[in-house]
């Protein structure tokens, strides 16, 4: 099955030329998928094309890939040059800290690049619900962080939200404070705890943030630490997430090459396509193309024009 799609979240990197400490130094011990040595290689557009060859990818959104924070705009410059040379990626979610002294300067510099549609700035989070502490510097409850976040509207930038599900109540408070800012939750809210209790807590958290109409969802990254990709488990996650948010606020995203630690691109796309087959053809087309185009303001033909 060949699916026409926009990939709303992928990464590229050139480890020979550019600085990615997490890929060029010792492994981060708390990486959510466990060992990631297989990612420590160049992953460029030709590699992405090879992985996606069975499907018709009409546009992509590159999400910041932890380029060295000493040069937050460097990745944007590199990707912009790539786009000028080969026409890809179609859009960029760049990085800017919200709580630092130079926050507004970096936001302004990022926003000056036409391809930049949003910012991913990971707030300080806890490793587990039991370890949560209020109002930590750099967290979503930090006044300086909130001040920096407030500037997204000024620059017409969205926010890619990447936190474990136990922080979604805090994120919902942020979304309610800034209803004019579009937010998209990454990676299906990270349902890492697949126990009965864990899934119940994930559902409650997802329902809480889904009540904010300015929050959308990337249906992506179902990988678990040191465990294989499980279709039946992930089908439950996908179907419940779509039910909670409504498919009109959901978009497909691959998270490649990271997701490739657990599943190949073709199997991922076909699996998700099968999981949403109960929806109408129009809804499925919106999920795979039009919703991402709308959220990230991509200048691409609608799926109806492509059919």
C-alpha angles and dihedrals in degrees: 000000000000113000123198107221152154112230103221096191131029139130138225129190142175107204092185094062110020137057118251107154094188090057099037101043136044116319118268104250094216099049106145095235096045118228112027104175089128089068093058095098135083113283110190136161094279089053090050091048090052092052094047098041095116092061139053106247106187098177140359138205114216112212119205111272104205096273107181109295089221086078108031095170096046095087091050091053091049094049092046090054089049091052091049090052103041107009095248144148101032097209140005133224100200133193131253129154113235099203103049130098092248095046097116093044092055093044091052092049092049093047090054089071109085093215093059109098101160149000131244110201113164112219122217108276139179124251091232139004090259092057096055118126126183128247098002115172109269093020127119088260095054110111091217091051091050091049090054092045090053090066093066090083091053090058095038092240128147125220126238104212115209115175137124113268093256089070096052094096088060090046090052089056089053091048091051092049092052107033092161091064117085113225130190121196112224127225101006091290093296102272092197098153106070095179118114090256093045095051091047090054091047091052093050091050093047092049090051096054094038088065087072105086093205092063120091130180137237108212096213149112111039094167119132131205110278093339131112123252107268118203097198095049093045093047088061090049094049096046094046092046091052090047091051098046101026117242090258089073096042131090137184118251128173104200088210134203090021094055087051088078086077109020141013120247096247094052091045094053094043092047094052090044090055091047092058099041092113089069122086120268089251092053092048091051091049090050094051099038124355101051093055091045090052096046096046095035093237119180098225133127115268117252089252090061091048096051 
